[in-house]
Amino acid sequence: MKNLRYSYQTIEFGNTDIHLCTLRDKQEFYDPEDIAQNLGISSATWSLFGVIWPSSLVLAHFISQYPVGKKRVLEVGCGIALSSLLLNKQKADITATDYHPEVGKFLLRNTLLNQDGPINYEQTNWSNKQDSLGLFDLIIGSDLLYENEHIELLANFIQAHANKSCEVILVDPGRGRKTKLSTKMLKFGFSSTHIKPEHTDYIKQDFKGHILKFKR
């Protein structure tokens, strides 16, 4: 991860501290062998995985109070994987996924930074039918619906990895696609609830999005 500039921060969840190494800002870029470009990740979007977004903070704060218990948990499109790191700190059974080739390196770095055990991780995209992830009891993610084509891809990916009894928690910042995703999830037998997060004073600006909860 040379030739990049980093930022270090600590995010508090009650009495739990999560230490993070992230990209310094969204201007960072390092793809000398065109690995990301060959995956369809442009230089303009390369850095988006490596910073903390408001939706990621909302998801992590919400999941910090959620009764995860012994559920097998999957974080989809984890990016810097704040929620996965928090759940790992809480000894949850967490698996993280992302498509970006640098995510696994940052995940390992941050796991070590928090002095925790390794997190199961698989680099995969939502159209991959050959991953080795298996089925989960709880699937989480934040700010995933950038394009209209993502709606069906994400819904199908969740369906492929959801147990018959499963909960899904997604945070959407308000990109206008949550209703279409809910319609797709209803066809897979999930009930759908959209709620406004409370007490988001840990974010500098007002959060206009929703927490999407699906259950079957």
SULDAHU-V849162 format. One record per backbone hydrogen bond with DSSP energy under -1.0 kcal/mol. NH is the residue of the N-H (numbers start at 1). CO is the residue of the C=O. Records with the same first field share a line. If there is no record, write none. Layout:
BEGIN
NH = CO, CO
END
This chain:
BEGIN
7 = 22
9 = 20
11 = 18
13 = 16
16 = 13
18 = 11
20 = 9
22 = 7
23 = 50
24 = 5
28 = 25
34 = 31
38 = 34
39 = 36
40 = 37
41 = 36
46 = 42
48 = 45
50 = 47
57 = 53
58 = 54
59 = 55
60 = 56
61 = 57
62 = 58
63 = 59
64 = 60
65 = 62
66 = 63
68 = 66
71 = 68
73 = 93
74 = 138
75 = 95
76 = 140
78 = 97
81 = 78
85 = 81
86 = 82
87 = 83
88 = 84
89 = 85
90 = 86
91 = 88
92 = 87
94 = 92
95 = 73
96 = 120
97 = 75
98 = 122
106 = 102
107 = 103
108 = 104
109 = 105
110 = 106
111 = 107
112 = 108
113 = 109
114 = 110
115 = 112
116 = 111
122 = 96
124 = 98
128 = 125
136 = 161
137 = 72
138 = 72
139 = 167
140 = 74
141 = 169
143 = 171
146 = 144
150 = 147
151 = 148
153 = 149
154 = 150
155 = 151
156 = 152
157 = 153
158 = 154
159 = 155
160 = 156
161 = 158
163 = 136
167 = 137
168 = 214
169 = 139
170 = 212
171 = 141
172 = 210
181 = 177
182 = 178
183 = 179
184 = 180
185 = 181
186 = 182
187 = 183
189 = 186
190 = 185
191 = 215
193 = 213
195 = 211
203 = 200
210 = 172
211 = 195
212 = 170
213 = 193
214 = 168
215 = 191
216 = 166
END
